[in-house]
Amino acid sequence: MKNGMKTHKPLLIIALFLAGISSLRALKPESGTIADIDGNVYHIVANGHFVWTAENLKTTSYNDGIKIPDIADNLLWTGLTTGAYCWYNNDEGNEKNYGALYNWHAVNTGRLCPAGWRVPSDQEWKELGGIVDTHSFFALHGGERGGKGNFHLAGRSGFWWSSTSADDSSAWYRNMIYGLEDINRNTHPKWMGFSVRCIRDRGDS
């Protein structure tokens, strides 16, 4: 009986692996575009069981039409405990290349992405990390609004919020450095300004 189990275990593993591959292939291809409430249009890309926006979010309104405060003042920005956004260097000309930078409090409203979409959780970022590459993710390195409210690293490093809080003052995010395909995971204060991508389950309309 033990010998029989040893003989069939590799076959079982192979069968389960092939079943997993088949289930991914059975998912219908996902492509096209979506628009946010401001009318900004984003390409979408399928990765595994999820569909992601292929550009950084640019909306200046929540998906219920309420405007998000645009905060330029550094001291005010660093003290915020409510949602806000800004453009890199407070220059709206950076919208096209980098999208907006949002604090985590805007993410936490659950109303930042278009209806039916969400900011990916820390776990969903982990699942993406096993399959992402710079060609499918189209990482736009929008930099950050960091210490003392200053702007850093646009074009060289990208930072994206997850929807997952780490503790009362910090949340999980992901970072990619230009020229490298590794995705780094860490926490930062919730008032910091990072880019945002949106996600939905594959097959959802």
C-alpha positions, 0 to 999 in steps of 0.5 A: 500500500505504501509503495502504491502511494509513492507511485501515485503521488507524483501523478497526483501532483502533476494532475493538480498542477495541470488543473491549475494551469487549465483554470488560468487558461479558462479565464477569458482574456481581459483587455480594453480600458476603463474610466474614472469619475473624472473621465480619465481613461486607463488601459487594463491588463490581466495578471493571474486571477486579477485585472489591474489598471496599467497606469497610475490613478489620476482622479481628483474625485472619489467615485461618488463625485465628492472632490478630494482635497488637493493639498500643496502645503507641506506642513498641512500635508504631513499632519493630515488624517483625512484623504488628500491628493497632490501632483508631484512637485505640486505641478499639474503638468506631471499628471500625464506621466505620473498620475496623482499621489494620494495619502493612505487615508484617501485609499481607506475611504474605499471610494478612490477607484472606479465603482467595481474596482478596489485598491489591492490589499497587501495579500493581493500585492503578494499574489501579483508579485509572483507573476508581475514583470515590468512589461505587463505592469507598465510601472510608471515611477511616480516618486513619492511625497515623503519626509517633511512633505517633500517630493523625491525620486520621480522617474527613478522609483515608484511607490504604490499603496495597498489597502492594508493598514499595518498599525494606527500610523502606518500602512503596507506599500510596494516599491519598484526601482527603475531598471529592476523587476523586484517588488519591495514590500514595507510600511510607511506613515499613512500621510505619505503620498504614493501612487495608486493602482486599481484592481478587480477580480477577473471575469467581473464586469 
